[in-house]
Amino acid sequence: GLKSMLYQRLDTYEQDDKKWQNIAKLLAKNDGEIAFKLANYFINKSDGSRAENRNIELWLMQAVRLGNHKAKVILARIYFDNNKLLAAKKILLPIQSNIQALTLLIEISLLKGELKEVAYYVRMFEKRNEIVQKEKYHKFQQKLERYGVISSSTADTKIDCLATIAPFATNIHNLEYFEKLIASPNLKVLKPYICFSPVKYISKIELDCQHSENQAIQCDESIWQNKNALINKRFIAVLVEKGGANVNSGILYIDSNDTEEVFFHELTHLLGFIDEYPLPKDHFRCSSVQQSMFSHNIAILPRLYQGSRKGIREKILNELPWAKYISSDTSLLLETSKGWVLETLDESPDAVGAYLAETCSDKNFVAIRPLKQRTSLRYFEEKFPALYLKLLADNPNKFLMPHFIHNVLNAESKK
């Protein structure tokens, strides 16, 4: 009767007592429920250390071997969180009639972009949900409807703004994170100019992105033609798992690690603001002096001028979108033996002028910005200046990025 005595003894000790743990480890060799209790004990006291995580996984695996369904779902979730999707799916398939297993199988299929499997598991989930009738599963189903995984009769409400953006993401976690970014109070200052339709799911297989983790995000942009979700939308925003944030004409890309500040920075590009940090040397904006104004905050102009100071100043002001905010006594030119050099120096920090930007430079031309101070176009964490909001309000349409259809046509022509 040793085993029955051990069961009796187990109930007399607290779980933090070494004696409870020793008895539980003995019984867990043949009892899946006790193995599951041990795993839960280590989960509850886990400090995130490698040793603790090993203990959790060890006893969950033992519980799974002994047929404990609850352990299967938790172990599969751990595998899922560590991107071991195949291992997670292998555990879940034998218990796919379990509604918890189905929610995780749907998430795995969404992450892998397997739309046929998503549809199959969703049908099973809806049937099980009708029987189980638990609030958390109703909420999960509502999420699937909200993100367009399950077809819903909900229509987009018409929003009045300069440009509507259609946001997409590739899994449940990213969809929720994108909603959080869009709801950020930081974006309030941009509200008159941009608004968002509801975030929708898109399969990463359909996106067909070709970049590595350390490269700028780059996906197949021909896929956006004739999508109902894009009617009356000017721009598209896509959140993928990994890659470098960037704006390519009418499509904005960010990844799941990007912050509110990064998102804000990229949105300002759609509205016509240019980076104030160095652009790649082969960037088309850095190939020559501008033929006409192209952004609210940067102008690419000759470095050296010949002629009268007054005439040159007038010529320069005609090339600057912020010219009306430059005081008449703010210097734009420095006199040298070779001629007049374009640059504002020795002004107060708030003076609007022609300051050198790091955007791009050449021996014959320079990038000019209106403010001396660092801005969010140089460092994500810095402020977006009040002057830039004035420039945007003055000419909201003037430097907008082209419609996303421009991207579609480019992508198709390359194919």
N, C-alpha and C positions, 0 to 999 in steps of 0.2 A: 504493500500500500504506500510505497514511497511517493509516487506521483500525486495521489490524492492528498497526502500530508503536505506536499509542497504547495498545492493549490490553496489549502487552508492557511498555511504560513504566509503566502503571498498577500492575502487580504489583511494581515495583521500589521504590515509595515507600510510606511509612507514611501512614495516613489523615490524620494531623494535619499532614502536609506540604502546603503550599499547592499544590505541583505536582500532588499526587494529586487534590486538590479541583478544580483547573482542568481536568485531563484528564477526570475523572469527569463534570464538567458538560458537556464537549463530547460525550462518548459517550452521556450520558443523554438527549440529544435524540432518539436512535433506539433506545436499549436500555433496556427496562423494568427489567431486573435491576439495571443500574448506577444507574438513578434510585432504585430501592428501597434500594440500598446507601448512596446519598447521604442519603436520608431517615433511614435508621438511624443514620448517622454523626451527623446533627444531633439525633436523638432521644437518643443516648447522651451527648452533650455539652451537652444543653439545660439552661439555667439558669432556664427558665420565662419568659424575656423575650419580648416581643411579636415582636421580630425573629427570634429562634430559632424560635418557633412558626410564623411565616410561612414560613421555610425548610423546616421539616418538612412543612407542608401543601403547599407548592409542589412538592416532589419526590415526595411521595406521589401528588399529582394527576397528575404527569407519568407516574409508574409505572403508575397506573390507566389513563391514556389509552393506554398501550402494552401493556395487557392483563395486568399483574401481579396475580394473585389475592391474594397475601399483602398487597400494598399496599392492596388494596380493603378487606380486613378491618380493618387498622390505621386507615385514614382514616375508615371508618365508625364505629369506636370513638371516634375524636376527635370526630366530629360528634355521636355519641350523648352523650358526656360534656358537650358544650356545648349539649345539648338541641335539636340540629338533626336531629330524628327523621326528617323526610321525606327530607332529603339522605342520611342514613345508609341508609335503607331502599332508596332509588333505586340506590345503589351495590351493595347486597347482593343484590337480587332476581335479577340475572343469574347469580349464583353460589350460589343457595340450596341446591344439593346439597352444598356445602362445609359440613362440620360446624361450623367456627368461625363461618361466616356464619349458620348456623341458631341457634347459641346467642345471637348478638346479635339476630337477628330475633325470637326468643322474648322476650328482654329488652325490645325496643322495643314489642312487642305487649302485654306485661304492663304496661308503663308507660302505654301509651295506653288500656289496659283493653279491648282488642279480643279477646274470649274465643274467637271462632270462628277467628281467625287464630292465636291461641296454640295451640289444639287441632290445627290443620293443621300448624304448624311442629314441634310436639312429636312428632306421628306420624312425620314425616320424620326428626327428630333421633334417635328411638329406633331406627329402621331403620339409620341411618348409624352410630350408636353400636355396634350389634351387629357391624358390619364393622370399624370403626376400632379398637375395644377399647383405648382409652387411659384411664388413671386419672382425668385431669382432667375428662373428659367423663362418666365414671361418677359422679364427685362432683357434677357439675352436675345430672345426672339425679336423684341422691339428694336434692339441694336441692329440685328441683321436686316430688318426692314428699313431702318433709318439710313443705313450705309449702302442700300441698294443690292445687298446679297440676295434677299428675298424680295420679289416684286411687290411693290406697295402702290396704293392708289394716291398717295400723298403727292400733290403737285408743288412745284417751287412757287413761293410767294414772290411777287414782283417787288424788287427793291430799287429805290431811286438813288443812283450814284453815277459817277463818271464812267467807271469800268467795273463790270462784274467778273469775279474770278471763280472758276470751277475747281474746287480742291479734290484731290484723289490720294489714297494711301493703300498700302499693299497687305495689311493685316489688321486684326482687331485692335491691338495695342497702338499701332501707328495711327489708325483712324481716330481713336480717342485722344491721342496726343495732339493730332492736328487740330481737333476741335478746341483743345485747350490753348494752343498757340493763337488760333483765330480769335478766341475770346479774350486775349490779353489786353489789359488796360492800355498798354503801350501803343496799341494801334488806333486809339481814339482819334488822334490828331489826323489820321489818314482817312477817316470815315466819309468825309464829303466826296472823296475821290474814288475809293475802292470799297466794294462790298463782296460778300461771299455767298455762293449757293451752298446747300448742305454738302458736307464731306461724303464722298462716295468711294466704294471699294473698286480697285482695279487689280487684276491678276498680274503678278510680276512676269509671268510667261508672256502675256499680251504686251506688256511694256517693252520687253526684249532689250533691257539695258546692257550696254557693252563696256562700261567703265570698271576699273578696279576700285578697291576701297579708298585709295589715295588720289584718285583722279576726279576731275569734275564730272558730275552725274551726266550721263549721255544715254538717251533711250531712242527707240524708233518712234519718230514723231508723225509718221504717216498714218498711225492707228487712230488719230483723233478726227478723221474725216467722218461725217455723217453719223455722229453720236447724238442721240436725242438729248442727253444730259447737258449738251453744250450749246443748245439753242439760246440765242441772246446773250451769250458769254463772250467776253473779249479775250480774257486770259485764262490759262490753265496753271494750276499749282500742283506739283506732285511730290509726295513725301515717300522716299524709299528707305530701305534699311541702312545702307552705307554709301558714302560718296561725298564729293565736294559740292557745297551749295553754289548755285549759279543761276543766272537768268539768260536764256537764249531766246531773243526776240520776245514772242508772246507766251513763252512757257517758263515758269519758275520751278527750280528743283531744290529741295532740301533733304536732309536725312534725319533719322530718328534721334541723333545726338545733338542736333542744332537747337539753339536756345531761342527765346523770344527776340533777343537782340539781333541774332543772325537773320531770323525771318523778317523782321522789320527792315533791316538793311537791304535784303533782296527785293522786298516790296517797293522800296524807293527806286530801285532800278527800273521797275515796270513803269513808274511815273516819270522817268526821265532824268534821274540822277546818276552820275558816273562815279566809279571808285576813285578815292583820293590816295590810295596806295598804288604801288607800281603794277601796271598791267603787263601781260606778257609782251615781249619785244615784237612779236609778229601780229599783235592786235591791230586791226585795221584802222583804229582811231589814232594809232601812234605812227602811222606811215608818212604823214605829211601834215602841213598846216591845214586847218579847217577851211572848207569852201563856204560853209555857212554855220550858224549856231546849231549845236546838236544836243546840248544838255543844259539843265538849269544851273549847274555848279562848276562846270569845267569848260574852258576854252583852250584850243590848241593854236597858238599864235607865234609869229616870228619872234626870235630873241632880240635881234638887232634892227634898228630903224635909222634911216637918214632923212634929214629935212628939218622943218621947223617943229619945235616942241608942241605948239598949239595944234598944228595940222595933224601931227602923229597921234596926239591924245584923242582928237576927235575921231580919227580912224579906228583907234583901239576901242573907244566907247561903243562904236557901232557894232563891234564884234562880241560885246559882253552882255549876256542876258540880264545881269544885275547892274547895268550902267546907271540907272536912275537912282540907285542907292549910294552911289559914290559921291562923296562931298567934293566940291570944286577945289578945295584946298588940299585934297589927298593926292600925293604924288604917285604917278604911275610909271615914270621913266627916270632912269639914272643916266647922267651925262658921263661918257667915257671918251677916250681918245679915238675909239673906232666908230662912235656914234651913240645913239640913244639905246639903252638896254631896258627892256620891259621888266619891271619888278617894283612892287611897293615895299619900302623899308621904313623902319623907325616910326611906325604909326602906333596909336593906342590899340590895345588888344581887340577892341570892338569895331575899329574902323573898317569899313568896306573898301576894298581896293583890288589890286592885282597881285596876289601872292603866289609864289611858286608852289605847285603841287607835285607830288611824286608820281602822278598818274603815268606820264611818259615824258621823255625829253630827248633832244638831239642837239647837235652843235648848232643847228639852224633854227630850231623851234623849241618852245617850252609849253607845259600845261599850266594854266593859270586858274586859281580859285578865288572866291570872293573874300574869304575870311582867313585870318592868321591862325586862329584857334583850331585845335584838332576836333574833328566831328565824327559822327557815326559812320560816315563814308570812308573814314580812315581806320578807325578802331571801333568794333561793334559796341563796346561798352560806353563810348562817349555819347553825348547828347546830339539830337538832330536839331540844328539851330533854328531859332525863330525866323531868321532871315530866309532860310530855305523854304519854310512854310509860306512866307510872303511871296517868294518867287513862284511857288507852285500855285498859289491863289491867283497871281497875276496872269499866268498862262497855263492853266491846267491841262489843256489838250496839246500844247505845242510840241512837247518832247516825249509823248507817250510811246511806249514800245508798240510795234505793229501787232495787229490781230494774230491770234494763234494760227489762223489759216495760212499766214505767211510761212510758218514752220512746216505745215503739212505740204505745201507746194514745193518748198525746198527739198524736203525729205523724198518726195515722189520723183522729183527731177534727178536726184542722185541715184535712185534705184534704176 
